[in-house]
Amino acid sequence: MSDLFGDVPQPERPKAEAPRPLTADDVKAKMIELIAALRAADDIPFPAAEFQRHVAMFPIMAQWLPDDEAKQLCFEFEREVKRLRKAA
């Protein structure tokens, strides 16, 4: 790189490792984690914007799973969302 001081060698940057692609198991684990967080709470455990993002994304995440599993997890998630919204 040329600059005011002439050619200055730049240190070599380590190459970042590419992230591992998500799997259905990763998505399922996140869905179960969200349901568990809601079950353990007496009121909505996330800031409003984050909560709305989870509500919007949950059915999209479910598309990674077999239908029966997706329906069951969505049912459980929606049940907890309704419970917490009533408590609010």
GILIN-V937153 format. One record per residue. SS is DSSP state (@ for helix, = for strand, . for the rest). D_LAST is the distance of its C-alpha to the last C-alpha in whole Angstrom. Layout:
SS&D_LAST + SS&D_LAST
//
This chain:
.&58 + =&61 + =&60 + .&61 + .&63 + =&64 + =&63 + .&60 + .&59 + .&56 + .&54 + .&53 + .&50 + .&48 + .&47 + .&44 + .&43 + .&42 + .&38 + .&38 + .&37 + .&34 + .&34 + @&33 + @&32 + @&30 + @&28 + @&27 + @&27 + @&24 + @&22 + @&23 + @&21 + @&18 + @&18 + @&18 + @&16 + @&13 + @&14 + .&15 + .&12 + .&9 + .&6 + .&8 + .&11 + .&12 + .&13 + @&12 + @&15 + @&16 + @&13 + @&14 + @&18 + @&17 + @&16 + @&19 + @&21 + @&21 + @&23 + @&25 + @&26 + @&26 + .&29 + .&31 + .&31 + .&33 + @&31 + @&31 + @&29 + @&27 + @&26 + @&25 + @&23 + @&21 + @&20 + @&19 + @&17 + @&15 + @&15 + @&12 + @&11 + @&10 + @&9 + @&6 + @&5 + @&5 + @&4 + .&0
//
